[in-house]
Amino acid sequence: MFDLPAIRTRLAGFTPALAAPPEEVGAHAAVALLLCQPAGAGTEVLLIRRSEREGDRWSGDVALPGGRREAGDQSIAATARREAFEEVGVRLEAPLARLDDYDVRRAPRAWPLVVTPFVFALDERPPVTPNHEVEQTIWTPLSALADARNATFCTFRRGTKEYTRPGVRCGRFIVWGITLHVLESFFRSLRVERYGAPAAPA
């Protein structure tokens, strides 16, 4: 199901759904799905665990390499490449595909941001050199992220409020939020049915 040549074929000619221009309301960010397929194994994606930092709304979260577009970035794809190099030390060529924009302005807890995901295919696992923003790198099989048995919920606090959101287990961590949304969008682009939503917590 997650053979890299098959992924290339399915993404060939994919037309992403684009959000309204982010500069009209807020910021534009990009994330990079770095895929590789080790010999004799299924395709993996590189996830990162962000360093815990006060004031960072993604502190300690599992994420994809990425960040906001800067003035010097010639395109939003260039943002994805720059962020991947800055955060994990991987130099990337042209992306395999651009996925659907995620307009966070339309999310339940809206804020002014549009996130554009890009897929990059690598011939092998590259050496990674995380910067200060990254505590850990995690090569994760796509099959594990699509496994119904790994569906779960994530409970977290923002200020005085506690929230519960869908997630997927990634080893001892949980992927949720924007990263989970991007992964679900990626699976939809492959026409792969990811796990069904878990039952609501009691």
C-alpha positions as CSV (number, residue, x, y, z in Angstrom):
1,M,0.0,0.0,0.0
2,F,2.8,2.4,0.9
3,D,5.3,1.6,-1.8
4,L,7.2,4.8,-2.7
5,P,7.0,4.2,-6.5
6,A,3.2,3.7,-6.1
7,I,3.0,6.9,-4.1
8,R,4.9,8.7,-6.9
9,T,2.4,7.4,-9.4
10,R,-0.7,8.4,-7.4
11,L,0.6,11.9,-6.7
12,A,1.5,12.5,-10.4
13,G,-0.7,15.3,-11.6
14,F,-2.4,15.8,-8.3
15,T,-4.1,19.2,-8.1
16,P,-4.2,20.7,-4.6
17,A,-7.0,22.7,-3.2
18,L,-5.7,26.2,-2.4
19,A,-6.9,28.5,0.3
20,A,-7.7,32.1,-0.1
21,P,-4.5,34.2,-0.3
22,P,-3.0,34.1,3.3
23,E,-1.5,37.6,3.0
24,E,-5.0,38.9,3.1
25,V,-5.6,37.8,6.7
26,G,-2.4,36.4,8.3
27,A,0.7,34.2,7.8
28,H,1.6,31.5,5.4
29,A,3.6,28.4,6.5
30,A,4.9,25.3,4.9
31,V,5.6,21.8,6.1
32,A,7.7,19.0,4.5
33,L,6.7,15.3,4.3
34,L,10.1,13.7,3.8
35,L,9.5,10.1,2.5
36,C,12.0,7.3,2.0
37,Q,11.7,3.6,1.6
38,P,14.5,1.5,3.2
39,A,15.3,-1.7,1.4
40,G,12.8,-4.4,2.3
41,A,10.6,-2.1,4.2
42,G,7.6,0.2,3.7
43,T,7.8,3.9,3.1
44,E,8.6,6.1,6.2
45,V,8.0,9.7,6.9
46,L,10.2,11.9,9.0
47,L,8.5,13.3,12.1
48,I,10.1,15.6,14.7
49,R,9.4,16.2,18.3
50,R,9.7,19.9,19.0
51,S,11.8,21.2,21.9
52,E,9.9,22.3,24.9
53,R,10.0,26.1,25.0
54,E,7.9,28.5,27.0
55,G,5.7,30.6,24.8
56,D,5.8,28.1,21.9
57,R,2.3,26.9,21.2
58,W,3.7,23.7,19.6
59,S,6.2,23.1,22.5
60,G,6.9,19.3,22.8
61,D,4.5,18.4,20.0
62,V,5.2,15.8,17.3
63,A,5.3,17.6,14.0
64,L,6.6,17.8,10.5
65,P,9.6,20.0,9.7
66,G,8.2,23.4,8.7
67,G,7.5,27.0,9.6
68,R,6.4,30.4,8.4
69,R,7.3,31.9,5.1
70,E,10.0,34.6,5.3
71,A,10.6,37.6,3.1
72,G,13.6,36.0,1.4
73,D,11.7,32.8,0.4
74,Q,11.1,32.9,-3.4
75,S,8.1,30.6,-3.0
76,I,6.2,28.7,-0.4
77,A,8.0,25.5,-1.6
78,A,11.2,27.3,-0.9
79,T,9.9,27.8,2.7
80,A,9.5,24.1,3.1
81,R,13.0,23.4,1.8
82,R,14.6,26.1,4.0
83,E,12.8,24.9,7.1
84,A,13.7,21.3,6.5
85,F,17.4,22.3,6.2
86,E,17.3,24.6,9.2
87,E,15.4,22.1,11.5
88,V,16.9,18.8,10.5
89,G,19.8,19.6,8.2
90,V,18.4,17.9,5.1
91,R,18.8,19.6,1.7
92,L,15.8,19.0,-0.6
93,E,15.3,19.3,-4.3
94,A,12.0,19.9,-6.0
95,P,9.0,18.5,-4.2
96,L,7.2,15.4,-5.5
97,A,3.8,17.1,-4.9
98,R,2.0,20.0,-3.2
99,L,-1.0,18.9,-1.1
100,D,-4.2,20.7,-0.2
101,D,-3.7,23.9,1.8
102,Y,-4.9,23.8,5.4
103,D,-6.7,27.0,6.2
104,V,-6.4,27.3,10.0
105,R,-8.6,30.4,9.8
106,R,-11.5,28.0,9.1
107,A,-10.6,25.6,11.9
108,P,-12.7,25.2,15.0
109,R,-10.1,27.2,17.0
110,A,-9.3,29.6,14.1
111,W,-6.3,31.8,13.9
112,P,-4.7,33.6,11.0
113,L,-2.5,31.0,9.3
114,V,-2.5,28.9,6.1
115,V,-0.3,25.8,6.0
116,T,0.9,24.3,2.7
117,P,2.3,20.8,2.8
118,F,4.8,19.5,0.3
119,V,5.9,15.9,-0.3
120,F,9.5,15.1,-1.0
121,A,10.8,11.7,-2.0
122,L,14.3,10.6,-0.8
123,D,16.4,7.8,-2.2
124,E,17.5,6.8,1.3
125,R,17.4,8.0,4.9
126,P,19.6,11.1,5.0
127,P,21.8,12.0,8.0
128,V,19.8,14.4,10.2
129,T,21.3,17.2,12.3
130,P,18.4,18.7,14.5
131,N,18.7,22.3,15.5
132,H,17.7,23.8,18.9
133,E,14.0,23.7,17.9
134,V,14.0,19.9,17.5
135,E,14.4,17.6,20.5
136,Q,14.1,14.3,18.5
137,T,13.6,13.0,15.0
138,I,11.4,10.0,14.4
139,W,11.3,8.0,11.1
140,T,7.8,6.5,11.2
141,P,6.2,3.9,8.9
142,L,3.2,5.3,7.0
143,S,1.5,2.0,7.7
144,A,1.6,2.7,11.4
145,L,0.1,6.1,11.0
146,A,-2.8,4.5,9.0
147,D,-3.4,1.6,11.4
148,A,-6.8,1.8,13.1
149,R,-5.2,0.3,16.2
150,N,-3.2,3.4,16.7
151,A,-6.1,5.8,16.8
152,T,-6.5,7.6,20.1
153,F,-7.2,10.9,21.7
154,C,-4.9,13.7,23.0
155,T,-5.8,15.7,26.0
156,F,-4.0,19.0,26.6
157,R,-4.3,22.3,28.3
158,R,-4.3,25.9,26.9
159,G,-4.3,28.3,29.8
160,T,-7.0,27.2,32.2
161,K,-8.9,25.2,29.7
162,E,-8.5,21.5,28.9
163,Y,-9.2,20.1,25.4
164,T,-9.5,16.6,23.9
165,R,-8.7,16.0,20.2
166,P,-8.3,13.0,17.9
167,G,-4.8,11.7,17.6
168,V,-2.7,8.7,16.4
169,R,0.0,7.0,18.5
170,C,3.6,7.3,17.3
171,G,5.6,5.2,19.7
172,R,5.3,6.9,23.1
173,F,4.0,10.1,21.5
174,I,0.8,11.2,20.0
175,V,0.4,13.0,16.6
176,W,-2.5,15.4,16.6
177,G,-3.7,18.9,15.5
178,I,-2.3,20.4,12.3
179,T,0.2,17.6,11.8
180,L,-2.6,15.0,12.0
181,H,-4.7,17.1,9.6
182,V,-1.8,17.2,7.1
183,L,-1.2,13.5,7.3
184,E,-4.9,12.8,6.8
185,S,-4.9,15.1,3.7
186,F,-1.9,13.1,2.4
187,F,-3.6,9.8,2.8
188,R,-6.7,11.2,1.0
189,S,-4.5,12.3,-1.9
190,L,-3.3,8.7,-2.2
191,R,-6.9,7.5,-2.0
192,V,-6.0,5.5,1.1
193,E,-8.6,5.1,3.9
194,R,-6.9,6.0,7.1
195,Y,-8.2,4.6,10.4
196,G,-11.7,5.4,11.4
197,A,-12.3,7.9,14.1
198,P,-12.0,6.3,17.6
199,A,-14.9,6.3,19.9
200,A,-15.4,9.4,21.9
201,P,-13.7,9.2,25.3
202,A,-16.0,8.6,28.2
